[in-house]
Amino acid sequence: MKEYTSKQHRILRPAEQIYALISRFDHLTPAVADRVEEWQATEDTCSFKAKGFTVKLRMTEKSAPKHVKIEGDGIPMDFAFWIQLHSVSEYDTRMRLVLHVELNMMMKMMIGGKLQGAIDQIAEGLALAMNGGAQQ
């Protein structure tokens, strides 16, 4: 399994507050529903359409306020990712994403290089949204 780790991002909020948001898919509905097709969410599962595939995600492990582990179904590869939080001080939390994905040699050649950029972009977008649009 190949691992891709995002850059670390600084969020000027308590880790507990960030965790409360990221540990429930249904809390993400206002931010995500109009950006993807057929978004559906419960506390621990969500599904949506992306590039013709129905992607299903489920939270398989939660450790407040340190991390959330999410596993995916519905696309032609197995993957899991962690959203990791590290509290530096009361209003300074560092976040990073770690993606674990099973790719055959052909898929590695086709999309392997794009996955690092994608995981960095997702982490940056999350951090920006949680900082109220102000970059850190």
Chimera marker file (.cmm) of the C-alpha trace (Angstrom):
<marker_set name="trace">
<marker id="1" x="0.000" y="0.000" z="0.000" r="1" g="1" b="0" radius="0.5"/>
<marker id="2" x="1.376" y="3.416" z="-0.996" r="1" g="1" b="0" radius="0.5"/>
<marker id="3" x="1.250" y="6.336" z="1.438" r="1" g="1" b="0" radius="0.5"/>
<marker id="4" x="0.826" y="10.014" z="0.559" r="1" g="1" b="0" radius="0.5"/>
<marker id="5" x="1.122" y="12.639" z="3.313" r="1" g="1" b="0" radius="0.5"/>
<marker id="6" x="-0.063" y="16.215" z="2.943" r="1" g="1" b="0" radius="0.5"/>
<marker id="7" x="1.823" y="19.256" z="4.095" r="1" g="1" b="0" radius="0.5"/>
<marker id="8" x="1.006" y="20.262" z="7.655" r="1" g="1" b="0" radius="0.5"/>
<marker id="9" x="-1.425" y="23.166" z="7.986" r="1" g="1" b="0" radius="0.5"/>
<marker id="10" x="-1.962" y="25.530" z="10.910" r="1" g="1" b="0" radius="0.5"/>
<marker id="11" x="-5.533" y="26.130" z="12.040" r="1" g="1" b="0" radius="0.5"/>
<marker id="12" x="-6.195" y="28.849" z="14.593" r="1" g="1" b="0" radius="0.5"/>
<marker id="13" x="-8.848" y="26.927" z="16.500" r="1" g="1" b="0" radius="0.5"/>
<marker id="14" x="-8.825" y="24.430" z="19.372" r="1" g="1" b="0" radius="0.5"/>
<marker id="15" x="-8.309" y="20.812" z="18.279" r="1" g="1" b="0" radius="0.5"/>
<marker id="16" x="-11.565" y="19.850" z="20.028" r="1" g="1" b="0" radius="0.5"/>
<marker id="17" x="-13.529" y="22.296" z="17.875" r="1" g="1" b="0" radius="0.5"/>
<marker id="18" x="-11.957" y="20.999" z="14.650" r="1" g="1" b="0" radius="0.5"/>
<marker id="19" x="-12.479" y="17.390" z="15.704" r="1" g="1" b="0" radius="0.5"/>
<marker id="20" x="-16.175" y="18.057" z="16.421" r="1" g="1" b="0" radius="0.5"/>
<marker id="21" x="-16.584" y="19.157" z="12.801" r="1" g="1" b="0" radius="0.5"/>
<marker id="22" x="-14.498" y="16.511" z="11.007" r="1" g="1" b="0" radius="0.5"/>
<marker id="23" x="-15.703" y="13.533" z="13.059" r="1" g="1" b="0" radius="0.5"/>
<marker id="24" x="-19.230" y="13.620" z="11.563" r="1" g="1" b="0" radius="0.5"/>
<marker id="25" x="-19.976" y="13.519" z="7.842" r="1" g="1" b="0" radius="0.5"/>
<marker id="26" x="-23.393" y="15.107" z="8.415" r="1" g="1" b="0" radius="0.5"/>
<marker id="27" x="-21.642" y="18.221" z="9.777" r="1" g="1" b="0" radius="0.5"/>
<marker id="28" x="-19.968" y="18.623" z="6.366" r="1" g="1" b="0" radius="0.5"/>
<marker id="29" x="-23.261" y="18.696" z="4.439" r="1" g="1" b="0" radius="0.5"/>
<marker id="30" x="-23.595" y="22.526" z="4.295" r="1" g="1" b="0" radius="0.5"/>
<marker id="31" x="-20.078" y="22.893" z="2.863" r="1" g="1" b="0" radius="0.5"/>
<marker id="32" x="-20.106" y="19.926" z="0.476" r="1" g="1" b="0" radius="0.5"/>
<marker id="33" x="-23.663" y="19.281" z="-0.729" r="1" g="1" b="0" radius="0.5"/>
<marker id="34" x="-23.598" y="21.851" z="-3.543" r="1" g="1" b="0" radius="0.5"/>
<marker id="35" x="-20.077" y="20.879" z="-4.698" r="1" g="1" b="0" radius="0.5"/>
<marker id="36" x="-20.660" y="17.190" z="-5.495" r="1" g="1" b="0" radius="0.5"/>
<marker id="37" x="-23.445" y="15.190" z="-7.086" r="1" g="1" b="0" radius="0.5"/>
<marker id="38" x="-25.891" y="13.136" z="-5.032" r="1" g="1" b="0" radius="0.5"/>
<marker id="39" x="-24.362" y="13.917" z="-1.614" r="1" g="1" b="0" radius="0.5"/>
<marker id="40" x="-25.867" y="11.877" z="1.235" r="1" g="1" b="0" radius="0.5"/>
<marker id="41" x="-24.509" y="11.730" z="4.774" r="1" g="1" b="0" radius="0.5"/>
<marker id="42" x="-25.101" y="10.250" z="8.202" r="1" g="1" b="0" radius="0.5"/>
<marker id="43" x="-22.828" y="10.661" z="11.207" r="1" g="1" b="0" radius="0.5"/>
<marker id="44" x="-20.400" y="7.910" z="10.104" r="1" g="1" b="0" radius="0.5"/>
<marker id="45" x="-21.065" y="7.394" z="6.369" r="1" g="1" b="0" radius="0.5"/>
<marker id="46" x="-21.445" y="9.436" z="3.217" r="1" g="1" b="0" radius="0.5"/>
<marker id="47" x="-21.786" y="8.853" z="-0.503" r="1" g="1" b="0" radius="0.5"/>
<marker id="48" x="-21.533" y="11.023" z="-3.598" r="1" g="1" b="0" radius="0.5"/>
<marker id="49" x="-20.847" y="10.767" z="-7.315" r="1" g="1" b="0" radius="0.5"/>
<marker id="50" x="-17.452" y="11.684" z="-8.734" r="1" g="1" b="0" radius="0.5"/>
<marker id="51" x="-16.423" y="11.167" z="-12.356" r="1" g="1" b="0" radius="0.5"/>
<marker id="52" x="-19.230" y="8.644" z="-12.884" r="1" g="1" b="0" radius="0.5"/>
<marker id="53" x="-18.404" y="6.561" z="-9.796" r="1" g="1" b="0" radius="0.5"/>
<marker id="54" x="-20.476" y="6.446" z="-6.637" r="1" g="1" b="0" radius="0.5"/>
<marker id="55" x="-17.981" y="6.862" z="-3.821" r="1" g="1" b="0" radius="0.5"/>
<marker id="56" x="-18.911" y="5.649" z="-0.348" r="1" g="1" b="0" radius="0.5"/>
<marker id="57" x="-16.918" y="6.669" z="2.712" r="1" g="1" b="0" radius="0.5"/>
<marker id="58" x="-17.195" y="5.463" z="6.286" r="1" g="1" b="0" radius="0.5"/>
<marker id="59" x="-15.454" y="6.524" z="9.463" r="1" g="1" b="0" radius="0.5"/>
<marker id="60" x="-13.838" y="3.435" z="10.902" r="1" g="1" b="0" radius="0.5"/>
<marker id="61" x="-11.883" y="4.916" z="13.789" r="1" g="1" b="0" radius="0.5"/>
<marker id="62" x="-12.163" y="8.084" z="15.861" r="1" g="1" b="0" radius="0.5"/>
<marker id="63" x="-9.871" y="9.296" z="18.624" r="1" g="1" b="0" radius="0.5"/>
<marker id="64" x="-10.919" y="12.658" z="20.052" r="1" g="1" b="0" radius="0.5"/>
<marker id="65" x="-9.368" y="15.137" z="19.445" r="1" g="1" b="0" radius="0.5"/>
<marker id="66" x="-6.450" y="13.522" z="17.610" r="1" g="1" b="0" radius="0.5"/>
<marker id="67" x="-7.608" y="11.754" z="14.450" r="1" g="1" b="0" radius="0.5"/>
<marker id="68" x="-10.332" y="10.309" z="12.265" r="1" g="1" b="0" radius="0.5"/>
<marker id="69" x="-9.769" y="7.302" z="9.996" r="1" g="1" b="0" radius="0.5"/>
<marker id="70" x="-11.927" y="7.066" z="6.877" r="1" g="1" b="0" radius="0.5"/>
<marker id="71" x="-12.155" y="4.140" z="4.453" r="1" g="1" b="0" radius="0.5"/>
<marker id="72" x="-13.603" y="4.224" z="0.966" r="1" g="1" b="0" radius="0.5"/>
<marker id="73" x="-15.629" y="2.010" z="-1.348" r="1" g="1" b="0" radius="0.5"/>
<marker id="74" x="-16.983" y="2.390" z="-4.836" r="1" g="1" b="0" radius="0.5"/>
<marker id="75" x="-13.902" y="3.161" z="-6.872" r="1" g="1" b="0" radius="0.5"/>
<marker id="76" x="-11.534" y="0.668" z="-8.454" r="1" g="1" b="0" radius="0.5"/>
<marker id="77" x="-8.959" y="0.859" z="-5.627" r="1" g="1" b="0" radius="0.5"/>
<marker id="78" x="-8.882" y="0.305" z="-1.884" r="1" g="1" b="0" radius="0.5"/>
<marker id="79" x="-7.976" y="3.350" z="0.156" r="1" g="1" b="0" radius="0.5"/>
<marker id="80" x="-8.067" y="4.822" z="3.623" r="1" g="1" b="0" radius="0.5"/>
<marker id="81" x="-7.096" y="8.211" z="4.914" r="1" g="1" b="0" radius="0.5"/>
<marker id="82" x="-6.491" y="9.801" z="8.258" r="1" g="1" b="0" radius="0.5"/>
<marker id="83" x="-7.155" y="13.368" z="9.253" r="1" g="1" b="0" radius="0.5"/>
<marker id="84" x="-4.595" y="13.968" z="11.991" r="1" g="1" b="0" radius="0.5"/>
<marker id="85" x="-4.710" y="16.848" z="14.478" r="1" g="1" b="0" radius="0.5"/>
<marker id="86" x="-1.938" y="17.989" z="16.799" r="1" g="1" b="0" radius="0.5"/>
<marker id="87" x="-2.661" y="20.665" z="19.390" r="1" g="1" b="0" radius="0.5"/>
<marker id="88" x="0.282" y="23.059" z="19.746" r="1" g="1" b="0" radius="0.5"/>
<marker id="89" x="-1.569" y="25.474" z="22.022" r="1" g="1" b="0" radius="0.5"/>
<marker id="90" x="-5.179" y="26.346" z="22.821" r="1" g="1" b="0" radius="0.5"/>
<marker id="91" x="-5.781" y="28.172" z="19.509" r="1" g="1" b="0" radius="0.5"/>
<marker id="92" x="-3.077" y="26.559" z="17.357" r="1" g="1" b="0" radius="0.5"/>
<marker id="93" x="-3.767" y="23.132" z="15.877" r="1" g="1" b="0" radius="0.5"/>
<marker id="94" x="-1.723" y="21.476" z="13.138" r="1" g="1" b="0" radius="0.5"/>
<marker id="95" x="-3.566" y="19.256" z="10.673" r="1" g="1" b="0" radius="0.5"/>
<marker id="96" x="-2.391" y="16.875" z="8.003" r="1" g="1" b="0" radius="0.5"/>
<marker id="97" x="-3.949" y="14.164" z="5.870" r="1" g="1" b="0" radius="0.5"/>
<marker id="98" x="-2.418" y="10.771" z="5.218" r="1" g="1" b="0" radius="0.5"/>
<marker id="99" x="-3.732" y="8.687" z="2.314" r="1" g="1" b="0" radius="0.5"/>
<marker id="100" x="-3.081" y="4.951" z="2.053" r="1" g="1" b="0" radius="0.5"/>
<marker id="101" x="-4.048" y="3.529" z="-1.327" r="1" g="1" b="0" radius="0.5"/>
<marker id="102" x="-3.604" y="0.183" z="-3.053" r="1" g="1" b="0" radius="0.5"/>
<marker id="103" x="-2.552" y="0.793" z="-6.664" r="1" g="1" b="0" radius="0.5"/>
<marker id="104" x="-1.463" y="-1.691" z="-9.294" r="1" g="1" b="0" radius="0.5"/>
<marker id="105" x="1.545" y="-0.752" z="-11.425" r="1" g="1" b="0" radius="0.5"/>
<marker id="106" x="-0.591" y="0.696" z="-14.231" r="1" g="1" b="0" radius="0.5"/>
<marker id="107" x="-2.587" y="2.901" z="-11.812" r="1" g="1" b="0" radius="0.5"/>
<marker id="108" x="0.632" y="4.061" z="-10.106" r="1" g="1" b="0" radius="0.5"/>
<marker id="109" x="1.936" y="5.235" z="-13.457" r="1" g="1" b="0" radius="0.5"/>
<marker id="110" x="-1.350" y="6.925" z="-14.411" r="1" g="1" b="0" radius="0.5"/>
<marker id="111" x="-2.371" y="8.676" z="-11.195" r="1" g="1" b="0" radius="0.5"/>
<marker id="112" x="0.333" y="8.141" z="-8.586" r="1" g="1" b="0" radius="0.5"/>
<marker id="113" x="1.878" y="11.564" z="-9.123" r="1" g="1" b="0" radius="0.5"/>
<marker id="114" x="-1.494" y="13.319" z="-9.064" r="1" g="1" b="0" radius="0.5"/>
<marker id="115" x="-2.492" y="11.853" z="-5.707" r="1" g="1" b="0" radius="0.5"/>
<marker id="116" x="0.130" y="13.830" z="-3.774" r="1" g="1" b="0" radius="0.5"/>
<marker id="117" x="-1.118" y="17.068" z="-5.298" r="1" g="1" b="0" radius="0.5"/>
<marker id="118" x="-4.724" y="16.118" z="-4.583" r="1" g="1" b="0" radius="0.5"/>
<marker id="119" x="-4.112" y="15.279" z="-0.911" r="1" g="1" b="0" radius="0.5"/>
<marker id="120" x="-2.213" y="18.576" z="-0.465" r="1" g="1" b="0" radius="0.5"/>
<marker id="121" x="-5.054" y="20.498" z="-2.122" r="1" g="1" b="0" radius="0.5"/>
<marker id="122" x="-7.710" y="18.849" z="0.071" r="1" g="1" b="0" radius="0.5"/>
<marker id="123" x="-5.719" y="19.573" z="3.251" r="1" g="1" b="0" radius="0.5"/>
<marker id="124" x="-5.190" y="23.185" z="2.201" r="1" g="1" b="0" radius="0.5"/>
<marker id="125" x="-8.890" y="23.610" z="1.425" r="1" g="1" b="0" radius="0.5"/>
<marker id="126" x="-9.925" y="22.172" z="4.791" r="1" g="1" b="0" radius="0.5"/>
<marker id="127" x="-7.471" y="24.381" z="6.662" r="1" g="1" b="0" radius="0.5"/>
<marker id="128" x="-8.567" y="27.467" z="4.738" r="1" g="1" b="0" radius="0.5"/>
<marker id="129" x="-12.235" y="26.766" z="5.451" r="1" g="1" b="0" radius="0.5"/>
<marker id="130" x="-11.575" y="26.177" z="9.153" r="1" g="1" b="0" radius="0.5"/>
<marker id="131" x="-9.547" y="29.383" z="9.404" r="1" g="1" b="0" radius="0.5"/>
<marker id="132" x="-12.489" y="31.322" z="8.034" r="1" g="1" b="0" radius="0.5"/>
<marker id="133" x="-10.836" y="31.893" z="4.662" r="1" g="1" b="0" radius="0.5"/>
<marker id="134" x="-7.615" y="33.374" z="6.082" r="1" g="1" b="0" radius="0.5"/>
<marker id="135" x="-4.458" y="31.592" z="4.975" r="1" g="1" b="0" radius="0.5"/>
<marker id="136" x="-1.841" y="30.703" z="7.581" r="1" g="1" b="0" radius="0.5"/>
<link id1="1" id2="2" r="1" g="1" b="0" radius="0.2"/>
<link id1="2" id2="3" r="1" g="1" b="0" radius="0.2"/>
<link id1="3" id2="4" r="1" g="1" b="0" radius="0.2"/>
<link id1="4" id2="5" r="1" g="1" b="0" radius="0.2"/>
<link id1="5" id2="6" r="1" g="1" b="0" radius="0.2"/>
<link id1="6" id2="7" r="1" g="1" b="0" radius="0.2"/>
<link id1="7" id2="8" r="1" g="1" b="0" radius="0.2"/>
<link id1="8" id2="9" r="1" g="1" b="0" radius="0.2"/>
<link id1="9" id2="10" r="1" g="1" b="0" radius="0.2"/>
<link id1="10" id2="11" r="1" g="1" b="0" radius="0.2"/>
<link id1="11" id2="12" r="1" g="1" b="0" radius="0.2"/>
<link id1="12" id2="13" r="1" g="1" b="0" radius="0.2"/>
<link id1="13" id2="14" r="1" g="1" b="0" radius="0.2"/>
<link id1="14" id2="15" r="1" g="1" b="0" radius="0.2"/>
<link id1="15" id2="16" r="1" g="1" b="0" radius="0.2"/>
<link id1="16" id2="17" r="1" g="1" b="0" radius="0.2"/>
<link id1="17" id2="18" r="1" g="1" b="0" radius="0.2"/>
<link id1="18" id2="19" r="1" g="1" b="0" radius="0.2"/>
<link id1="19" id2="20" r="1" g="1" b="0" radius="0.2"/>
<link id1="20" id2="21" r="1" g="1" b="0" radius="0.2"/>
<link id1="21" id2="22" r="1" g="1" b="0" radius="0.2"/>
<link id1="22" id2="23" r="1" g="1" b="0" radius="0.2"/>
<link id1="23" id2="24" r="1" g="1" b="0" radius="0.2"/>
<link id1="24" id2="25" r="1" g="1" b="0" radius="0.2"/>
<link id1="25" id2="26" r="1" g="1" b="0" radius="0.2"/>
<link id1="26" id2="27" r="1" g="1" b="0" radius="0.2"/>
<link id1="27" id2="28" r="1" g="1" b="0" radius="0.2"/>
<link id1="28" id2="29" r="1" g="1" b="0" radius="0.2"/>
<link id1="29" id2="30" r="1" g="1" b="0" radius="0.2"/>
<link id1="30" id2="31" r="1" g="1" b="0" radius="0.2"/>
<link id1="31" id2="32" r="1" g="1" b="0" radius="0.2"/>
<link id1="32" id2="33" r="1" g="1" b="0" radius="0.2"/>
<link id1="33" id2="34" r="1" g="1" b="0" radius="0.2"/>
<link id1="34" id2="35" r="1" g="1" b="0" radius="0.2"/>
<link id1="35" id2="36" r="1" g="1" b="0" radius="0.2"/>
<link id1="36" id2="37" r="1" g="1" b="0" radius="0.2"/>
<link id1="37" id2="38" r="1" g="1" b="0" radius="0.2"/>
<link id1="38" id2="39" r="1" g="1" b="0" radius="0.2"/>
<link id1="39" id2="40" r="1" g="1" b="0" radius="0.2"/>
<link id1="40" id2="41" r="1" g="1" b="0" radius="0.2"/>
<link id1="41" id2="42" r="1" g="1" b="0" radius="0.2"/>
<link id1="42" id2="43" r="1" g="1" b="0" radius="0.2"/>
<link id1="43" id2="44" r="1" g="1" b="0" radius="0.2"/>
<link id1="44" id2="45" r="1" g="1" b="0" radius="0.2"/>
<link id1="45" id2="46" r="1" g="1" b="0" radius="0.2"/>
<link id1="46" id2="47" r="1" g="1" b="0" radius="0.2"/>
<link id1="47" id2="48" r="1" g="1" b="0" radius="0.2"/>
<link id1="48" id2="49" r="1" g="1" b="0" radius="0.2"/>
<link id1="49" id2="50" r="1" g="1" b="0" radius="0.2"/>
<link id1="50" id2="51" r="1" g="1" b="0" radius="0.2"/>
<link id1="51" id2="52" r="1" g="1" b="0" radius="0.2"/>
<link id1="52" id2="53" r="1" g="1" b="0" radius="0.2"/>
<link id1="53" id2="54" r="1" g="1" b="0" radius="0.2"/>
<link id1="54" id2="55" r="1" g="1" b="0" radius="0.2"/>
<link id1="55" id2="56" r="1" g="1" b="0" radius="0.2"/>
<link id1="56" id2="57" r="1" g="1" b="0" radius="0.2"/>
<link id1="57" id2="58" r="1" g="1" b="0" radius="0.2"/>
<link id1="58" id2="59" r="1" g="1" b="0" radius="0.2"/>
<link id1="59" id2="60" r="1" g="1" b="0" radius="0.2"/>
<link id1="60" id2="61" r="1" g="1" b="0" radius="0.2"/>
<link id1="61" id2="62" r="1" g="1" b="0" radius="0.2"/>
<link id1="62" id2="63" r="1" g="1" b="0" radius="0.2"/>
<link id1="63" id2="64" r="1" g="1" b="0" radius="0.2"/>
<link id1="64" id2="65" r="1" g="1" b="0" radius="0.2"/>
<link id1="65" id2="66" r="1" g="1" b="0" radius="0.2"/>
<link id1="66" id2="67" r="1" g="1" b="0" radius="0.2"/>
<link id1="67" id2="68" r="1" g="1" b="0" radius="0.2"/>
<link id1="68" id2="69" r="1" g="1" b="0" radius="0.2"/>
<link id1="69" id2="70" r="1" g="1" b="0" radius="0.2"/>
<link id1="70" id2="71" r="1" g="1" b="0" radius="0.2"/>
<link id1="71" id2="72" r="1" g="1" b="0" radius="0.2"/>
<link id1="72" id2="73" r="1" g="1" b="0" radius="0.2"/>
<link id1="73" id2="74" r="1" g="1" b="0" radius="0.2"/>
<link id1="74" id2="75" r="1" g="1" b="0" radius="0.2"/>
<link id1="75" id2="76" r="1" g="1" b="0" radius="0.2"/>
<link id1="76" id2="77" r="1" g="1" b="0" radius="0.2"/>
<link id1="77" id2="78" r="1" g="1" b="0" radius="0.2"/>
<link id1="78" id2="79" r="1" g="1" b="0" radius="0.2"/>
<link id1="79" id2="80" r="1" g="1" b="0" radius="0.2"/>
<link id1="80" id2="81" r="1" g="1" b="0" radius="0.2"/>
<link id1="81" id2="82" r="1" g="1" b="0" radius="0.2"/>
<link id1="82" id2="83" r="1" g="1" b="0" radius="0.2"/>
<link id1="83" id2="84" r="1" g="1" b="0" radius="0.2"/>
<link id1="84" id2="85" r="1" g="1" b="0" radius="0.2"/>
<link id1="85" id2="86" r="1" g="1" b="0" radius="0.2"/>
<link id1="86" id2="87" r="1" g="1" b="0" radius="0.2"/>
<link id1="87" id2="88" r="1" g="1" b="0" radius="0.2"/>
<link id1="88" id2="89" r="1" g="1" b="0" radius="0.2"/>
<link id1="89" id2="90" r="1" g="1" b="0" radius="0.2"/>
<link id1="90" id2="91" r="1" g="1" b="0" radius="0.2"/>
<link id1="91" id2="92" r="1" g="1" b="0" radius="0.2"/>
<link id1="92" id2="93" r="1" g="1" b="0" radius="0.2"/>
<link id1="93" id2="94" r="1" g="1" b="0" radius="0.2"/>
<link id1="94" id2="95" r="1" g="1" b="0" radius="0.2"/>
<link id1="95" id2="96" r="1" g="1" b="0" radius="0.2"/>
<link id1="96" id2="97" r="1" g="1" b="0" radius="0.2"/>
<link id1="97" id2="98" r="1" g="1" b="0" radius="0.2"/>
<link id1="98" id2="99" r="1" g="1" b="0" radius="0.2"/>
<link id1="99" id2="100" r="1" g="1" b="0" radius="0.2"/>
<link id1="100" id2="101" r="1" g="1" b="0" radius="0.2"/>
<link id1="101" id2="102" r="1" g="1" b="0" radius="0.2"/>
<link id1="102" id2="103" r="1" g="1" b="0" radius="0.2"/>
<link id1="103" id2="104" r="1" g="1" b="0" radius="0.2"/>
<link id1="104" id2="105" r="1" g="1" b="0" radius="0.2"/>
<link id1="105" id2="106" r="1" g="1" b="0" radius="0.2"/>
<link id1="106" id2="107" r="1" g="1" b="0" radius="0.2"/>
<link id1="107" id2="108" r="1" g="1" b="0" radius="0.2"/>
<link id1="108" id2="109" r="1" g="1" b="0" radius="0.2"/>
<link id1="109" id2="110" r="1" g="1" b="0" radius="0.2"/>
<link id1="110" id2="111" r="1" g="1" b="0" radius="0.2"/>
<link id1="111" id2="112" r="1" g="1" b="0" radius="0.2"/>
<link id1="112" id2="113" r="1" g="1" b="0" radius="0.2"/>
<link id1="113" id2="114" r="1" g="1" b="0" radius="0.2"/>
<link id1="114" id2="115" r="1" g="1" b="0" radius="0.2"/>
<link id1="115" id2="116" r="1" g="1" b="0" radius="0.2"/>
<link id1="116" id2="117" r="1" g="1" b="0" radius="0.2"/>
<link id1="117" id2="118" r="1" g="1" b="0" radius="0.2"/>
<link id1="118" id2="119" r="1" g="1" b="0" radius="0.2"/>
<link id1="119" id2="120" r="1" g="1" b="0" radius="0.2"/>
<link id1="120" id2="121" r="1" g="1" b="0" radius="0.2"/>
<link id1="121" id2="122" r="1" g="1" b="0" radius="0.2"/>
<link id1="122" id2="123" r="1" g="1" b="0" radius="0.2"/>
<link id1="123" id2="124" r="1" g="1" b="0" radius="0.2"/>
<link id1="124" id2="125" r="1" g="1" b="0" radius="0.2"/>
<link id1="125" id2="126" r="1" g="1" b="0" radius="0.2"/>
<link id1="126" id2="127" r="1" g="1" b="0" radius="0.2"/>
<link id1="127" id2="128" r="1" g="1" b="0" radius="0.2"/>
<link id1="128" id2="129" r="1" g="1" b="0" radius="0.2"/>
<link id1="129" id2="130" r="1" g="1" b="0" radius="0.2"/>
<link id1="130" id2="131" r="1" g="1" b="0" radius="0.2"/>
<link id1="131" id2="132" r="1" g="1" b="0" radius="0.2"/>
<link id1="132" id2="133" r="1" g="1" b="0" radius="0.2"/>
<link id1="133" id2="134" r="1" g="1" b="0" radius="0.2"/>
<link id1="134" id2="135" r="1" g="1" b="0" radius="0.2"/>
<link id1="135" id2="136" r="1" g="1" b="0" radius="0.2"/>
</marker_set>
